Amino acid sequence: MRVDSTTIAGRQLTACAVAYFLDSQAPSSICDSYPVDDDNVVNVYLSLDTQDRQLQYVFPQFSLNDTGTIEATVDSVHYYVVQPQP
């Protein structure tokens, strides 16, 4: 995630992974906040425990905490499903 510009420095940008499952209409999500800094690229890594449920779909969600505006670029989003070893 790269911040291209912001109107107010010192804010936090929240990135979330939101997952929907085949057995439920209620999503699960995990989020983390990152400092708004237009000089750096931030690698976002979020790990969500699916509790062995089958995924229907997953999508990213971003929000700017507090006020102001931000322009950010997400070059690519990758999701990895990792099964625990027995």
C-alpha positions as CSV (number, residue, x, y, z in Angstrom):
1,M,0.0,0.0,0.0
2,R,1.4,3.3,-1.0
3,V,0.1,6.7,0.2
4,D,0.2,9.1,-2.8
5,S,-1.0,12.2,-1.0
6,T,-2.9,13.2,2.1
7,T,-4.5,16.4,3.3
8,I,-3.6,15.9,7.0
9,A,-0.4,14.2,8.1
10,G,-0.3,12.0,11.2
11,R,-3.5,10.1,10.5
12,Q,-3.9,6.3,10.5
13,L,-5.1,4.3,7.5
14,T,-6.9,1.0,8.5
15,A,-6.6,-2.0,6.2
16,C,-9.0,-5.0,6.7
17,A,-9.5,-8.4,5.2
18,V,-13.2,-9.3,5.3
19,A,-14.1,-13.0,4.7
20,Y,-17.5,-14.6,4.0
21,F,-18.1,-18.3,4.5
22,L,-20.4,-20.8,2.8
23,D,-22.0,-21.8,6.2
24,S,-22.9,-18.3,7.4
25,Q,-24.0,-14.8,6.2
26,A,-22.0,-13.2,9.0
27,P,-18.5,-12.1,7.9
28,S,-15.3,-12.4,9.8
29,S,-12.7,-9.7,9.6
30,I,-9.3,-8.6,10.8
31,C,-7.9,-5.1,10.6
32,D,-4.7,-3.2,11.4
33,S,-3.9,0.5,11.3
34,Y,-0.9,2.0,9.6
35,P,0.6,5.5,9.7
36,V,-0.1,7.8,6.8
37,D,3.3,8.5,5.4
38,D,3.6,9.6,1.7
39,D,7.3,8.7,1.7
40,N,7.0,5.0,2.3
41,V,5.4,1.8,1.0
42,V,3.8,-0.4,3.6
43,N,3.5,-4.1,3.2
44,V,0.2,-5.1,4.8
45,Y,-0.1,-8.7,6.2
46,L,-3.3,-9.7,7.9
47,S,-3.9,-13.3,9.2
48,L,-7.5,-14.4,9.8
49,D,-8.3,-17.7,11.4
50,T,-11.1,-19.3,9.3
51,Q,-11.7,-22.1,11.9
52,D,-11.6,-24.7,9.2
53,R,-14.6,-23.2,7.5
54,Q,-14.9,-23.0,3.7
55,L,-14.5,-19.6,2.2
56,Q,-17.0,-18.1,-0.2
57,Y,-15.1,-14.9,-0.9
58,V,-12.7,-12.4,0.6
59,F,-12.2,-8.7,-0.1
60,P,-10.0,-5.9,1.2
61,Q,-11.4,-2.8,2.9
62,F,-9.6,0.5,3.6
63,S,-10.6,3.4,5.8
64,L,-9.0,6.6,6.9
65,N,-9.3,7.2,10.6
66,D,-10.4,10.7,11.8
67,T,-10.8,13.4,9.1
68,G,-9.1,14.5,5.9
69,T,-8.7,12.8,2.6
70,I,-6.1,10.4,1.3
71,E,-5.1,9.0,-2.1
72,A,-3.4,5.6,-1.8
73,T,-2.4,2.9,-4.3
74,V,-2.7,-0.8,-3.7
75,D,-0.6,-2.4,-6.5
76,S,-1.9,-6.0,-5.9
77,V,-3.8,-8.0,-3.3
78,H,-3.0,-11.6,-2.7
79,Y,-4.9,-14.0,-0.5
80,Y,-3.3,-17.2,0.8
81,V,-5.2,-20.0,2.4
82,V,-3.0,-21.9,4.7
83,Q,-4.1,-25.2,6.3
84,P,-2.6,-26.1,9.7
85,Q,-0.5,-29.2,9.8
86,P,-2.1,-32.1,11.8
